[in-house]
């Protein structure tokens, strides 16, 4: 193999490994996202805030914003427009270029929208995704690429497009994410 090609390949591989380590690293369970499940407030108690995965957002310069997935049976809305913005993600309105899922449980619904309140308005662009395997992790996926899929189409193993409405480019337009996890089935 040509030495220049080998070096270029090694650098690309190392770059992907570094970003994967960041995505799969342990995140603090004390991040207090806004909860919209029966007006429950998120707390910093490890017993009450059982994070079940992470969604990693990247901007055009590969800056990272990490969002904690809520405990089973709850929903959290992260708005980059309406305060409070997610911790460590200040100034992220209309900056997200790509998304990556790390260890999300099955039947987690992820809504991505370009309105600050995660509304499904006729003039807005929005995407609804769902995880369909026990622990779903994905590669880095460009948000604009997500708009090329059809309803119910598989994007990657474990990730399905549920619904979408595209009225404009979705590149650097994300303003809100709503994450809904399914409840744990009752034990027999």
KAZI-V421716 format. One record per pair of residues at least 4 apart in sequence whose ideal C-beta (glycine too) atoms are under 7 Angstrom apart, sorted by the first residue. I is the first residue (numbers start at 0). GAP is how many residues later the second one is. D is the distance in Angstrom with one decimal. If there is no record, write none. Layout:
BEGIN
I,GAP,D + I,GAP,D
END
This chain:
BEGIN
0,4,5.7 + 0,5,5.1 + 1,4,6.8 + 2,4,6.4 + 3,4,6.3 + 4,4,6.1 + 5,4,6.3 + 6,4,6.4 + 7,4,6.5 + 8,4,6.3 + 9,4,6.2 + 10,4,6.3 + 11,4,6.6 + 12,4,6.4 + 13,4,6.4 + 14,4,6.8 + 15,4,6.2 + 16,4,6.4 + 17,4,6.8 + 18,4,6.4 + 18,121,6.7 + 19,4,6.1 + 20,4,6.0 + 21,42,6.1 + 22,31,6.8 + 22,33,4.5 + 22,77,5.2 + 22,79,4.6 + 23,78,5.2 + 26,24,6.9 + 26,27,5.5 + 26,39,5.6 + 26,41,6.2 + 28,17,5.4 + 28,20,5.2 + 28,22,5.1 + 29,14,4.1 + 30,37,5.2 + 30,56,5.1 + 31,10,4.8 + 31,12,6.2 + 32,9,5.4 + 32,35,6.2 + 32,43,4.7 + 32,45,6.0 + 32,53,6.0 + 33,42,6.4 + 33,43,5.8 + 33,50,6.7 + 34,5,5.0 + 34,6,6.1 + 34,7,4.8 + 34,35,6.9 + 34,39,6.4 + 34,41,5.4 + 35,39,5.5 + 35,40,6.9 + 35,41,5.1 + 36,37,4.2 + 36,38,4.9 + 39,34,7.0 + 41,7,6.0 + 42,5,4.8 + 42,6,5.7 + 43,5,6.4 + 44,4,6.1 + 48,22,6.9 + 49,21,4.1 + 50,17,4.5 + 50,18,6.3 + 51,17,5.0 + 51,19,6.3 + 51,20,6.6 + 51,53,5.2 + 51,129,6.3 + 52,16,4.0 + 52,48,7.0 + 52,49,5.9 + 52,50,4.4 + 52,51,3.9 + 52,52,6.5 + 53,12,5.6 + 53,13,6.9 + 53,14,6.3 + 53,15,6.6 + 53,48,4.5 + 53,49,6.9 + 54,12,4.4 + 54,14,6.5 + 54,44,6.5 + 54,46,5.9 + 54,55,7.0 + 54,122,7.0 + 55,8,6.0 + 55,10,5.6 + 55,44,4.5 + 55,46,6.3 + 56,8,4.3 + 56,10,7.0 + 56,35,6.9 + 56,39,4.6 + 56,42,5.8 + 57,4,5.4 + 57,5,6.8 + 57,6,5.9 + 57,39,5.8 + 57,40,4.6 + 57,82,6.6 + 58,4,4.5 + 58,36,4.5 + 58,37,6.5 + 58,38,5.5 + 59,37,5.0 + 59,112,6.9 + 64,21,6.9 + 64,23,6.4 + 64,24,3.9 + 64,27,5.2 + 65,22,6.6 + 66,11,5.4 + 66,19,5.9 + 66,110,6.4 + 68,35,5.7 + 68,39,6.5 + 68,110,5.5 + 68,112,6.4 + 69,4,4.2 + 69,5,6.6 + 69,6,4.5 + 69,109,6.3 + 69,111,5.6 + 70,110,6.9 + 71,33,6.9 + 71,109,5.1 + 71,110,6.6 + 71,111,5.7 + 71,112,4.5 + 72,108,6.4 + 72,109,6.9 + 72,110,3.5 + 72,111,6.7 + 73,107,6.1 + 74,103,6.4 + 74,104,6.7 + 74,105,4.2 + 75,103,5.3 + 76,41,5.6 + 76,99,6.7 + 76,101,4.7 + 77,8,4.7 + 77,98,6.9 + 77,99,4.7 + 78,6,6.9 + 78,37,5.1 + 78,38,6.8 + 78,96,7.0 + 78,97,4.9 + 79,5,5.7 + 79,9,6.6 + 79,12,4.6 + 79,13,4.0 + 79,95,5.4 + 79,96,6.7 + 80,12,5.2 + 80,35,3.0 + 80,94,5.1 + 81,34,5.0 + 81,35,6.7 + 84,4,5.7 + 84,5,5.3 + 91,4,6.5 + 92,82,5.3 + 93,78,5.5 + 93,79,5.6 + 93,81,6.5 + 94,77,6.0 + 95,47,6.0 + 95,76,6.8 + 95,78,3.9 + 96,45,6.6 + 96,46,6.5 + 96,74,6.7 + 96,75,6.0 + 97,42,4.9 + 97,43,6.0 + 97,44,5.0 + 97,45,6.3 + 98,42,5.6 + 98,44,6.1 + 99,38,5.8 + 99,39,6.8 + 99,40,4.8 + 99,41,6.8 + 100,35,5.6 + 100,36,5.9 + 100,37,4.6 + 100,58,6.8 + 101,35,5.3 + 102,32,5.2 + 102,34,5.8 + 103,4,4.8 + 103,27,4.9 + 103,32,4.7 + 104,26,6.9 + 104,30,6.9 + 104,76,6.2 + 105,25,5.6 + 105,26,6.4 + 105,27,5.8 + 105,28,5.2 + 106,23,6.8 + 106,24,6.6 + 106,75,3.7 + 107,22,7.0 + 107,23,4.6 + 107,71,6.6 + 107,72,6.9 + 107,73,5.0 + 107,74,6.9 + 108,19,6.6 + 108,21,5.2 + 108,53,6.9 + 108,71,4.4 + 109,19,4.5 + 109,67,6.7 + 109,69,5.6 + 110,7,5.7 + 110,15,6.7 + 110,17,5.2 + 110,66,6.8 + 110,67,4.2 + 111,14,6.5 + 111,15,4.6 + 111,31,7.0 + 111,62,5.8 + 111,65,5.7 + 112,5,5.0 + 112,6,6.9 + 112,11,6.2 + 112,13,4.0 + 112,62,6.5 + 112,63,4.9 + 113,10,5.3 + 113,11,5.0 + 113,12,6.9 + 113,59,4.5 + 113,60,6.6 + 113,61,5.3 + 114,4,5.0 + 114,6,6.0 + 114,9,5.0 + 114,60,6.0 + 114,61,6.3 + 115,59,4.9 + 115,60,5.6 + 116,59,6.5 + 117,58,4.1 + 117,60,4.5 + 119,6,5.8 + 122,44,6.1 + 123,43,6.5 + 124,40,6.3 + 124,41,5.2 + 124,42,5.1 + 124,43,5.5 + 124,45,5.2 + 124,48,6.6 + 125,38,6.8 + 125,39,5.5 + 126,19,5.4 + 126,37,4.6 + 127,34,4.2 + 127,35,4.5 + 127,36,6.7 + 128,30,6.1 + 128,31,6.9 + 128,32,6.2 + 128,33,6.3 + 129,30,5.1 + 129,32,4.9 + 130,5,4.0 + 130,27,5.8 + 130,28,6.1 + 131,26,5.8 + 131,28,5.1 + 132,24,6.9 + 132,25,3.8 + 135,22,3.7 + 135,23,6.0 + 137,18,5.0 + 137,21,5.6 + 138,17,6.7 + 140,4,6.0 + 140,5,6.3 + 142,27,5.0 + 142,28,6.4 + 142,31,6.1 + 143,25,6.3 + 143,26,5.3 + 143,27,4.2 + 145,9,6.9 + 145,24,6.9 + 146,17,6.7 + 146,19,4.7 + 146,23,5.0 + 148,4,4.6 + 148,6,5.7 + 148,12,4.3 + 149,11,6.8 + 150,10,6.3 + 150,12,5.6 + 150,13,6.9 + 151,8,6.7 + 151,9,6.7 + 152,8,5.0 + 153,6,5.5 + 154,4,4.6 + 154,5,6.7 + 154,6,5.8 + 165,4,6.8 + 168,4,6.8
END
